[in-house]
Amino acid sequence: MPLSNEDFAAIALTLKLASLSTLLLLIICTPIAWWLTHTRSRMKGVVGAVVALPLVLPPTVIGFYLLVAMGPNGFVGQFTTAMGWGTLPFTFTGLVVGSIVYSLPFVVQPLQNAFEAIGRRPLEAAACLRAGPWDTFRTVVLPLARPGFVTAAILGFAHTVGEFGVVLMIGGNIPDRTRVVSVQIFDHVEAMEYAQAHWLSGGMVVFSFLILLALYSTRRTYARVF
Amino acid sequence: MSRTSNLSEAAPIQIQFEVNHPGFSLDVDLTLPGRGVTGLFGPSGSGKTTCLRCMAGLIRPDRGRMRIQNETWLDTARGIALPTHRRALGYVFQEPSLFPHLTVLRNLRFGMQRVAPDMRHVDLDHATHLLGIDHLLGRMPHDLSGGERQRVGIARALLTSPRLLLMDEPLAALDQQRKNEILPYLQRLHAELAIPVIYVSHSTEEMARLVDHLVVLDHGREAASGPIGEMLGRLDLPGLHAIQATSVLTGEVLSHDAAFGLLTVRLHRDRTIGQTIRLVHPVRPAGTSMRMVVQARDVSLSLQAQADDSILNRLPAIVTSLSNADDPNHVMVHLDVEGSVLLARITRYSSERLRVMPGQRLYAQIKGISLLR
């Protein structure tokens, strides 16, 4: 196989980035999706639109603002500097933050669909059977929304793996730290190393196909984003 | 568990709710009996379900109070509003609302497990037996018929040993056959458990068969309330006027004549000795309390006590009032029989020929009676 150690490092970094981002996305997006499902607030439309923004914005725009915000003069950068963490651009942590913003709608929307499909009735039934809100969430909502969580995790993971523009804007191209597969492919093509580009690109096609196959064959109600 | 135990001590349930929504408002202040079945009746949009949901805490009224057995569940003036899961209530929804990911048994245990063991008064075997669902415990909800699901839903609510059972049109989503399948279970529930029930429905049949006390709501206000026997006799109430007029008589079994298969039931009100009614019915133990329904059109009037005909039941009655029946050629005569209200639907011709007027003493002949329990 013509893949170099650098290629394997890029694959490992991509999987690590996608796994960590997916985990954090599920934790962050569950309350957002829950709020969007059940709120009667007028802010619902605004929040829903903000969450969906990454769907339509060019990754370079998201990357640009993230770079500005996380830079030494941005509000995130000032906060992280004050906390003694330094600035986030060109670090793995910065990539995780970028991935979370970039993949947010892909996780929020399947969860929101799942919560909406459950409706209020099972929650009311659980409350009338003495289950408090946390109890209900754990014993009724989580099991009933499991397909939604699976869809959300798969989409979040796959979308993070496929990320390129945001990574390039805020992460650059540092081996073992920010050089993910999509960037590695770009480098190979720039260097006219088409054989390695083929291997990595082909791998991405097969990987993405398998993920979507799993998604489409288990669930008909995948994300509303398509 | 006996229905007759502690009845005199059952404190009334006091509710006062004020809900203001655009286009709908509820403003009720009711004292409901702390035992037996109370029916909330009224046309759709009258606020029955809203009222029930306020009791459950599923809707927070703008202003209100609710007290049950010396426990305050709601008092907006004092900032008290117990969340639903802290209220010892059972709720049966119109659609059974079983948890689809749990077996019947785990559905039944869901609420039971969340009640402290020393607060559990209804055991699993009793509830499953009472509702005839012993054989379904291992099944998933989607494998059950609509009627079976609703029975599981009722048992699940009972197993939390509620102080109050709220039922929101539990039979409305079922066809007549399924209704007939469940009604006997509800009647057994009524007979065997001492849990007060608030029963929302717009079916007079269900009301006549199950309910002891009736509250009629109209446009979010209380239109009338009282014992079922008196209420079904009133034709001026919203939602009730359109139905076939029926009277409800209560009594207890006196004896059974095996040779003719005749059951003798003594009508009573406040347990005074009263008239008897005879009807063909399988034997029931003496003293069993019975509820009988008489259609107004099965009652005819006679000025004489004696007549040589096939009518079994001929009761002395006093005319209290006359009102319009469903068509102009008939008259609805309201009678007082031993303190119970009895309706007779007779032709206007007969009414004028007998010169029926309020205060008149005559005899009500009852052609058909159905025993409810």
Interface residues (C-beta under 8 A of the other chain):
Chain A: R121 P122 E124 A125 A126 A127 C128 L129 R130 A131 G132 P133 D135 T139 V140 P143 L144
Chain B: A56 G57 L58 P83 T84 H85 R86 L89 G90 Y91 F93 E95 S97 L98 F99 P100 H101 F110 G111 R114 V115 R156 A157 T160
